[in-house]
């Protein structure tokens, strides 16, 4: 299973949105859930989107169903 890193940028190496960048954000203080932000470029994005899930369990299921392999960036 993929290690989920919150609040870090990562490059999607395989799976849905391959070649895009992803950031998993803990928004529990505001919405009670988690956001997944996806963009095609970190400096000048022209495509992307976001997804919201209700809890950590749903976040893990979302990441797993996306079949992602992610290289987490420093």
C-alpha positions in Angstrom: 0.0 0.0 0.0 1.2 3.5 -0.8 2.4 5.6 2.1 0.2 8.6 2.4 2.1 11.9 3.0 -0.1 14.8 4.0 0.9 18.4 3.1 3.6 17.3 0.7 3.8 17.6 -3.1 4.3 14.4 -5.0 4.6 13.4 -8.6 2.2 10.7 -9.8 4.4 8.1 -11.6 1.7 5.6 -12.4 -2.1 5.3 -12.2 -4.8 7.9 -12.9 -3.4 11.4 -13.6 0.1 9.9 -14.4 2.6 12.7 -14.8 0.6 15.2 -12.7 1.4 16.5 -9.2 -0.6 15.7 -6.1 -1.0 17.2 -2.6 -3.1 15.6 0.1 -4.4 18.2 2.5 -5.8 17.6 6.0 -8.8 20.0 6.1 -10.3 18.5 9.3 -10.3 21.8 11.1 -12.4 23.5 8.5 -14.5 20.9 6.6 -13.8 17.8 8.7 -12.3 16.0 5.8 -9.4 15.8 3.4 -8.7 17.4 0.0 -6.7 15.9 -2.8 -5.3 18.6 -5.1 -4.0 17.6 -8.6 -2.2 19.9 -11.1 -0.2 19.3 -14.3 2.6 21.7 -13.4 3.7 23.1 -10.0 4.8 26.6 -11.3 2.2 27.3 -14.0 -0.7 24.8 -13.9 -3.1 24.7 -16.8 -5.0 21.6 -15.8 -6.1 19.9 -12.6 -8.7 19.6 -10.0 -9.5 18.7 -6.4 -11.4 16.0 -4.6 -12.8 16.0 -1.1 -13.4 13.0 1.2 -15.0 12.8 4.6 -12.3 11.0 6.6 -8.9 9.3 6.6 -10.4 5.9 5.7 -12.0 7.4 2.6 -8.8 9.2 1.7 -6.9 5.9 1.8 -9.6 4.2 -0.3 -9.5 7.1 -2.8 -5.7 6.9 -3.1 -5.8 3.1 -3.5 -8.5 3.2 -6.1 -6.5 5.7 -8.1 -3.7 3.0 -8.4 -1.1 5.7 -7.7 2.6 5.3 -7.5 3.8 8.6 -6.1 7.3 10.0 -5.7 7.1 12.4 -2.7 9.1 15.6 -3.2 11.1 17.5 -0.6 
